[in-house]
């Protein structure tokens, strides 16, 4: 599970920070604004950079769930008769959450062991969102602060579920709808977390497809597209 999560997060520009009990804390650092009000990367505006990172973070977690479903190593546990004797209808499941906010970054530890730490109430919001995912029986939830940064094509793929109160603050709750039992088959020589191209773009290099930006992948990548085919996206 750790290899799967870390590989997908790294593939989509994130970093793994540390373990929190049975959970992984991963993050994406937003670009900093220069004194002149421009982004640190002159190629894209600050708003465009933030949207690109938000889109990539959501893709990363969709990829985590997609790779989990088609992982032969994980399926060995699901079909292990010894586990089945103790746990009826055993499944390996993950709860994933995304949130955007500030944090104080710094080293914490001693002369013998130092860890990079991120101290912020927003870290607790992310943890609470993951716990909420269990109540809704959904594998992926994210806050309105992330939704507001997503591109239009990404927003078209997600739906608002509810409004929840965490530590006294209200947060819009969003999810990425997906067909629970559907598995997108991977092509030959597939790398964990990579884009799965449609047949029409089979001859186009991945580099060319990704050069269009993460937003384009929301209409191209087959993990995203096929998982939502046939779903009723209208929530009452």
Secondary structure as the mmCIF struct_conf table of DSSP 4:
data_model
#
loop_
_struct_conf.conf_type_id
_struct_conf.id
_struct_conf.beg_label_comp_id
_struct_conf.beg_label_asym_id
_struct_conf.beg_label_seq_id
_struct_conf.end_label_comp_id
_struct_conf.end_label_asym_id
_struct_conf.end_label_seq_id
HELX_RH_AL_P HELX_RH_AL_P1 UNK A 2 UNK A 11
TURN_TY1_P TURN_TY1_P1 UNK A 12 UNK A 13
STRN STRN1 UNK A 15 UNK A 20
TURN_TY1_P TURN_TY1_P2 UNK A 21 UNK A 22
STRN STRN2 UNK A 23 UNK A 27
HELX_LH_PP_P HELX_LH_PP_P1 UNK A 29 UNK A 32
STRN STRN3 UNK A 33 UNK A 33
HELX_LH_PP_P HELX_LH_PP_P2 UNK A 34 UNK A 34
TURN_TY1_P TURN_TY1_P3 UNK A 35 UNK A 36
BEND BEND1 UNK A 37 UNK A 37
STRN STRN4 UNK A 39 UNK A 39
BEND BEND2 UNK A 40 UNK A 41
TURN_TY1_P TURN_TY1_P4 UNK A 42 UNK A 43
BEND BEND3 UNK A 44 UNK A 44
HELX_RH_AL_P HELX_RH_AL_P2 UNK A 46 UNK A 70
HELX_RH_AL_P HELX_RH_AL_P3 UNK A 72 UNK A 78
TURN_TY1_P TURN_TY1_P5 UNK A 79 UNK A 79
HELX_RH_AL_P HELX_RH_AL_P4 UNK A 81 UNK A 86
BEND BEND4 UNK A 87 UNK A 87
TURN_TY1_P TURN_TY1_P6 UNK A 88 UNK A 89
STRN STRN5 UNK A 96 UNK A 98
STRN STRN6 UNK A 104 UNK A 109
BEND BEND5 UNK A 111 UNK A 112
STRN STRN7 UNK A 114 UNK A 119
HELX_RH_AL_P HELX_RH_AL_P5 UNK A 121 UNK A 136
TURN_TY1_P TURN_TY1_P7 UNK A 137 UNK A 137
BEND BEND6 UNK A 139 UNK A 139
STRN STRN8 UNK A 140 UNK A 143
HELX_RH_AL_P HELX_RH_AL_P6 UNK A 144 UNK A 147
TURN_TY1_P TURN_TY1_P8 UNK A 148 UNK A 149
BEND BEND7 UNK A 150 UNK A 150
HELX_RH_AL_P HELX_RH_AL_P7 UNK A 152 UNK A 155
TURN_TY1_P TURN_TY1_P9 UNK A 156 UNK A 157
STRN STRN9 UNK A 158 UNK A 166
TURN_TY1_P TURN_TY1_P10 UNK A 167 UNK A 168
STRN STRN10 UNK A 169 UNK A 176
TURN_TY1_P TURN_TY1_P11 UNK A 180 UNK A 181
HELX_LH_PP_P HELX_LH_PP_P3 UNK A 184 UNK A 187
TURN_TY1_P TURN_TY1_P12 UNK A 188 UNK A 189
TURN_TY1_P TURN_TY1_P13 UNK A 192 UNK A 193
HELX_RH_3T_P HELX_RH_3T_P1 UNK A 199 UNK A 201
TURN_TY1_P TURN_TY1_P14 UNK A 202 UNK A 203
BEND BEND8 UNK A 204 UNK A 204
HELX_RH_AL_P HELX_RH_AL_P8 UNK A 206 UNK A 210
TURN_TY1_P TURN_TY1_P15 UNK A 211 UNK A 212
HELX_RH_AL_P HELX_RH_AL_P9 UNK A 214 UNK A 217
TURN_TY1_P TURN_TY1_P16 UNK A 218 UNK A 220
HELX_RH_AL_P HELX_RH_AL_P10 UNK A 222 UNK A 228
TURN_TY1_P TURN_TY1_P17 UNK A 229 UNK A 230
#
